[in-house]
Amino acid sequence: MTETLAFTALTSSGLAYDIDFPLHPGTRSADGVSGLLTALLDCLSQQLDGRHPVSDGDVLQALTMTLAIRARMTGPDAEATERLVVDLFREAHAAARTARSYAMGRA
């Protein structure tokens, strides 16, 4: 059975998504993955706080470029890295796509 990372994504519009992301069998640290994911989303939120007029497509483009750079930095086997990136994206996207949304509670 594949290990998963349970993650709750919160949106600025008041929605939440509980997502069970499948982890790659070679994952060294689920806590490390969770920490990086949280930090990256926090960084995006800070950058998108109204200072820059960017679209969702702009955000996806920047993230894709970042992923391409990071993939290039992992080593010389570009084809294997591309397969890994595509496989990881498909699994993560499927998990996010099927997660149900709900309104966050207000305190």
C-alpha positions, 0 to 999 in steps of 0.5 A, spaced: 500 500 500 502 506 498 504 511 503 500 518 503 501 525 506 494 528 509 494 535 507 489 540 508 489 546 503 486 553 505 484 558 500 483 565 501 476 565 499 474 560 505 474 553 502 478 548 505 481 541 501 483 535 505 487 531 500 491 525 501 497 525 496 500 519 495 508 519 496 513 516 492 516 509 494 523 513 495 520 518 499 525 519 505 521 524 509 514 525 509 515 531 514 520 534 510 515 533 504 509 536 508 514 542 511 516 544 504 509 544 501 507 548 507 513 553 506 512 553 498 504 555 499 506 560 504 511 563 499 505 563 494 500 567 498 505 572 500 507 574 493 500 574 491 497 578 496 495 584 491 502 587 490 503 583 483 497 583 478 498 575 476 493 570 473 492 563 475 496 561 469 502 566 471 502 562 477 502 555 474 507 558 469 512 560 474 511 554 478 512 549 472 519 553 470 521 552 478 520 545 477 524 545 470 530 548 474 529 544 480 529 537 475 535 540 471 539 540 478 538 533 480 542 530 475 544 528 468 539 523 466 534 528 463 529 523 461 528 519 467 527 526 471 522 528 466 518 521 467 519 522 475 516 529 474 510 527 470 508 521 474 509 525 481 504 530 478 499 526 475 498 522 482 498 529 486 494 532 481 489 526 481 489 527 489 488 534 489 482 534 483 478 528 487 479 532 494 472 535 496 472 542 498 468 545 504 467 551 507 472 553 513 469 554 520 469 561 523 472 562 530 
